């Protein structure tokens, strides 16, 4: 009997600014760090399922979805709806990305350090 192989190299990184400047903690912090990790190159998106986010947080699907909604409301992440591979138009999935990653690299540090002021005057990316 062989054990299921797990990807030993899978990890996430929590940046200090995510806590200090964006005020993230707990489940929101973990979910944001995952999405940021997948989208930090400014082009890619998190295309995984809620199951992956549930693995990292240890929480229910409802809790994960509520945290995604909260992060979107805070303009920290955005999403794009796309059809599911099932062929059924009623089923769809989302690509998520950290909004900060869509700004020019030279502006990102300024935005991070002035997020409280910036996020109330500007909405970086709207959901599509």
C-alpha positions as CSV (number, residue, x, y, z in Angstrom):
1,X,0.0,0.0,0.0
2,X,1.5,3.3,-1.0
3,X,0.8,6.6,0.7
4,X,-0.5,9.5,-1.3
5,X,2.3,11.9,-2.3
6,X,2.1,15.4,-1.1
7,X,3.9,18.3,-2.6
8,X,6.6,18.9,0.0
9,X,7.6,22.3,-1.5
10,X,4.1,23.9,-1.1
11,X,4.2,26.9,1.1
12,X,2.9,30.4,1.6
13,X,4.6,33.6,2.8
14,X,3.1,36.1,5.1
15,X,4.6,39.6,4.6
16,X,4.9,42.0,7.6
17,X,3.0,44.7,5.6
18,X,0.0,42.4,5.2
19,X,-0.5,42.7,9.0
20,X,0.9,46.1,9.8
21,X,-0.4,48.1,6.8
22,X,-3.5,46.1,5.7
23,X,-4.5,45.1,9.2
24,X,-5.1,41.4,8.2
25,X,-5.2,38.6,10.8
26,X,-6.3,35.0,11.0
27,X,-8.2,33.5,8.1
28,X,-8.2,36.7,6.1
29,X,-4.5,36.9,6.4
30,X,-3.9,33.3,5.3
31,X,-6.3,33.6,2.3
32,X,-4.8,36.9,1.2
33,X,-1.3,35.6,1.5
34,X,-2.2,32.6,-0.7
35,X,-3.9,34.8,-3.4
36,X,-1.0,37.3,-3.2
37,X,1.5,34.5,-3.7
38,X,-0.2,33.3,-6.8
39,X,-0.7,36.7,-8.3
40,X,2.4,38.6,-7.2
41,X,3.9,38.7,-10.7
42,X,1.1,41.1,-11.8
43,X,-0.2,38.7,-14.4
44,X,-1.1,35.4,-12.8
45,X,-4.2,34.6,-10.7
46,X,-5.2,32.2,-8.0
47,X,-7.4,29.7,-9.8
48,X,-7.6,27.1,-7.1
49,X,-10.7,26.0,-5.3
50,X,-12.2,26.8,-2.0
51,X,-11.0,23.3,-0.9
52,X,-7.4,24.5,-1.1
53,X,-8.2,27.6,1.0
54,X,-10.1,25.4,3.5
55,X,-7.0,23.2,3.8
56,X,-4.8,26.2,4.8
57,X,-7.4,27.8,7.1
58,X,-9.0,24.6,8.5
59,X,-12.4,26.4,8.1
60,X,-15.7,25.6,6.4
61,X,-16.5,26.5,2.8
62,X,-18.9,29.2,4.1
63,X,-16.2,30.8,6.3
64,X,-13.7,30.8,3.3
65,X,-16.3,32.4,1.0
66,X,-17.2,35.0,3.7
67,X,-13.5,35.9,4.0
68,X,-13.1,36.2,0.2
69,X,-16.1,38.5,0.2
70,X,-14.6,40.6,3.0
71,X,-11.3,40.9,1.2
72,X,-13.1,42.0,-2.0
73,X,-15.1,44.6,0.0
74,X,-11.8,46.0,1.4
75,X,-10.5,46.2,-2.2
76,X,-7.6,43.9,-1.3
77,X,-8.5,41.3,-3.9
78,X,-10.5,41.2,-7.1
79,X,-12.0,38.4,-9.1
80,X,-13.1,37.5,-12.6
81,X,-15.9,35.0,-13.3
82,X,-15.3,32.4,-15.9
83,X,-17.1,29.3,-17.1
84,X,-16.4,25.9,-15.5
85,X,-15.0,23.1,-17.7
86,X,-18.1,21.1,-17.1
87,X,-19.9,22.7,-20.1
88,X,-22.9,23.6,-17.9
89,X,-23.3,27.4,-18.1
90,X,-24.8,27.5,-14.6
91,X,-21.4,26.4,-13.2
92,X,-18.6,28.8,-13.1
93,X,-15.3,29.5,-11.3
94,X,-13.4,32.6,-10.4
95,X,-9.8,33.8,-10.9
96,X,-8.7,35.9,-7.9
97,X,-5.7,38.3,-7.6
98,X,-4.4,40.7,-5.1
99,X,-5.2,44.2,-6.4
100,X,-1.8,45.6,-5.3
101,X,-0.1,43.3,-7.9
102,X,-1.8,45.1,-10.8
103,X,0.0,48.4,-10.1
104,X,3.4,49.3,-11.4
105,X,6.1,47.9,-9.1
106,X,7.5,51.3,-8.4
107,X,4.0,52.4,-7.0
108,X,3.3,49.2,-4.9
109,X,5.5,50.2,-1.9
110,X,3.9,53.6,-1.7
111,X,0.4,52.1,-1.9
112,X,1.2,49.5,0.8
113,X,2.4,52.1,3.2
114,X,-0.5,54.5,2.6
115,X,-3.2,51.8,2.2
116,X,-5.6,53.2,4.8
117,X,-5.7,56.5,3.0
118,X,-5.5,55.0,-0.5
119,X,-8.2,52.4,-0.1
120,X,-10.8,54.9,0.9
121,X,-10.2,57.2,-2.1
122,X,-9.5,54.8,-4.9
123,X,-10.8,51.4,-5.9
124,X,-7.8,49.6,-7.5
125,X,-9.6,46.8,-9.4
126,X,-13.3,46.1,-9.7
127,X,-14.6,42.5,-10.0
128,X,-15.2,41.5,-13.5
